């Protein structure tokens, strides 16, 4: 009986010792977390899209509470919700211009030739591994929708010609489509970048136009008509210097013979220049 009491006493003493150690450790190692972080996080979209440049909404909430970033940096939230966060924290709303994903290709199946028929896994990345996917323009969109598949906001759809179309209202600029495209055709731009070259083809003009009706031919007319330095021809392709975006205008697109360089209206309309040849074909080109 004495041995039982001894064992019980020992276990009780050991439990008390361990509990004391845990209490002391908790007090010594305790890290205070501002309760406002949870409240702010509840007001964020919890999309963890990274459009704000921060890895996750929780981390964004922590930076908001610390005053290291402004609520307006979140372009996924509604302006009203961001204003609510700013009022709650007693800080300025701040602002960050909305960014969207842009596709540097207009070569749908009705204007760009296929030179080989691909019959494997329905994936741009898989097709690109098989002789580039079969498209005549080796830089062109393969149109199998990897970008739409990875978009968690349903902001990308394929049109009837197999070309991705981005819904700017839904796009959060998370960058998933940028990563998914094996041709590196997507990039993220602020919406004020309205002058856009929908092409990445680097072949000489005649070769490129033989494969696609809307290719940039590097004719240089856009560069000639624009303010000096806004556009330059580099490696057979017109390149826009967006550090000079303030001087961009529709004048750059007017004489483009193929309509490769366009002007993007806020309502989503794509404007081509007056000299751009009209695309009247509605059906896919035959396999060449």
N, C-alpha and C positions, 0 to 999 in steps of 0.2 A: 504493500500500500504506500509506503514511504517513497518508493521509487516512482510510483505514478504521480504523486504530488510534486516530486522533484522535476519530473519531465514536463508536467503541466506548467509549473512555475518557470522553467527554463524557456518554454515556448512563448509564454506570456511576456517574459522579459525581452526575448528576441523580437517579438512582434512590436513591442513598445519602442525598442531601440531603432528598428527599421522605420517605423512610422515617424519617429523624431527626425531621423536622417532625411526622409522624404520631405517633411515640412520645412526643414532648414534649407534643403536644396531648392525647393520651390520658391522660397523667399529670396534666395541668393541669385537664382537663375531666371527669375520671373522677368519677362519683357513686356512692358506696358504697350498695349495696342489701342489706339484711339477708337472708341466705339462708333465714331462717325464714319469710319471706313466701311463698315457693314451697311450703314444707311445709304451711303453714296453708291456703293456697289449695287444695291437694290434698284437704284435709279438708272443704272447703265444697262445697255442692251444685252450684256453677257454673251456677246457673239464671239469674243476673243479673236476678232478678225485681224487685229494688228494695224488697222487703217490709221490709227492715231500715232503709230510708230512705237507703241509700248506693247510688250509681250503679255497681253491679257487684260481683261477688265479689272481684276483685283489689283494688279500692279498699278493700273491707271488710277483707280480709286485712292490708293495709298499716296500717289504723287499729288492728286488733287487736294487731299487733306493737308499734306505738307506744304501746299502752295507752290509746288514745283512745276505745275502745268495748269493751263486754263481749261475750263469745261468745254469751251467751244472747239477744242482740239478734236473732240469726238464728232465725226461727221455722220455717224450712223444714227445717233440719237436725234430726236426732233429738236428744233430750236427751243420749243417750250420746255422740254425736259432739261436741256442744258441750262436754261435760265433758272429753272427751279433749283438745280444743283448750285449754281452761282449764288443765288439768294440764300440757300441753306448754309453755305460756307462763308458767305459775306465777302465774296471775291468778284473781280470783274469777269464777265462772261468770256471775253477773248474771242478770237475767231481764227478759223483755219479754212482756207479755201478748199472746197470739195474737190477731191481727186477721183478720177474714173479710169477704168482700163480702156485702152485704145488698141485697135488691131491695125497693123501696118500691112494690110492686104485687101484688095477689092476683087480678087480673082476668083469669083464663083464659077461653078461648072458651066455657065452660059457664055463666059468670056475667056476662060483659060482651058487649054487643052490637057487632056490626060494622054500620056504616051504609053502607058502600060496599065493593065487591069490588076488591081490588088485584091486578093481574096482571102486574106488571113484574118486575124483578130481585129475587130472593129475598133481600132485605136490609132490615133495619129502617131503616138510614140512607137507602136509596133510597126506601123506602115513605113515610118521614116527609116527604120532599120533595114527595110527591104528596098534597096536602090532608091531611097528617098521618097518612096510612096507612090511613084508612078506619074506624078505631075510633071508636065513639061518645064514649068518654072520651078527650079529646085529650091527657091526661097518661098514659094507660095503656100497658102493654107491648104491642108489636106482635107479639111471639112468633115472629120469624123467625130468631132464634139468632145474631145478630152477636156477642153476648157469649160464647156457647159456642164460636164459631169462633175468636175471638182468644185464648181461654184456653189457654195452653201447658201446663197441668197437668191437663187433662181434669176440672176441678172443677165445670163447669157442664153441665147437660143440660136438655133441654126435656121437660116432662112431657106427658101425653096431651092436655092442654088448651092446649099451646103456651106454657106459662109456665116461665121459667128456674128451675131448682132448683140451689142451690149446695151442694156437698159440702164441709162445713167441714173435714173431715179432709184434703182435698186442696188446699184453697184456701190460697194463700200471701200473699194481700192485695197482689198485684203492681199492681193498679189498672187492668189492661188493659180489663176489662169496664166500669169506670167511664168510661173514655175512649170506648169503642166504642158505648155506649148513646146514641142520639140524643135520648132522652127524659129523660136524666139521672136514671135510676131507681136506679142502683147507687151505693152509698157504702161506705166501709170502716169497720168498727166492731170494737172489742175484744169478745171473746166474753161478757164480763160485762154488756154492754148487752143484757139479755134482754127488756126491754119494747120492743116494736117496732110502729110504725105502718106497715102494709103498704099504703100509699096515698099519692099525691101530688096527688090531684084538688083543685082550688081552686074548682070550681063550687059554688053554694049546694046545700044538702042534697037538696032535692027534685029538682033538675036532675041532680045526680050520681047519685042512686039510680035515676033513670029509665034511665041508661046501664049501671049496674053494680050487682049485688046486694051486693057487699062493699065498697062505697065508704065513706069516712069522711063522715058527714053533718054533722059539726061540732055535734053535739047537746050536747057539753060534759059528758056524764056521767063520762067518764074523768077530766077535770080536777076535777070536783066531788068525786070519790071518792078522789083521790090526795092525798098531803101537799101542802100549799100550795107552789106554784111549780114542781112537778115537770112538770106539763103545762099548756099554755095553748092556747087556740084562736086561731089567727092565720090570717087570709085564708081562712076556711072550712075550716081543717085543724088537727087536733090536733098539737101540736109538743112533743116530749119534751126536757126540759133534762137532758142527760146529765152535766152537772157535778154534778147531784144524784142520780146513779145509785144511790148507797148507800141511798136511801130508797125506791127503786122496788120494787113488789111486784105480785102478781097482782090485787090489789084494783082496779087501774086498768082491767082488761079485763072485769070481771064483768058490767057493765051495758051494754056496747057492743052496740047492736042489730044491727049488721051483721057484727061480728067483724073489723072493720078493724084494731083494735089487739089485738095478741096477745102471748103470753108464750112465749119460746123456751127450751126445755129443753136441757141440755147434750147429751143423746142425739139431738138433732135434731128432736124432736117439737115441733109447733106447737100451743099450747094457746089455745083461744078461751074467752071468758066464757060463763057459764051462760045469759045472755039473748040470745046471738047466734043469729040464725035459722039453721036447718040448711040446708045446701046439699045437695040430693038429686039434682039434675040431673047426669047423667053425660055427656051428649052436647053438642056445640056448639050454641049458640043459632042460630036461622035468621038469615039476612041480613035485617036490618030495613029 
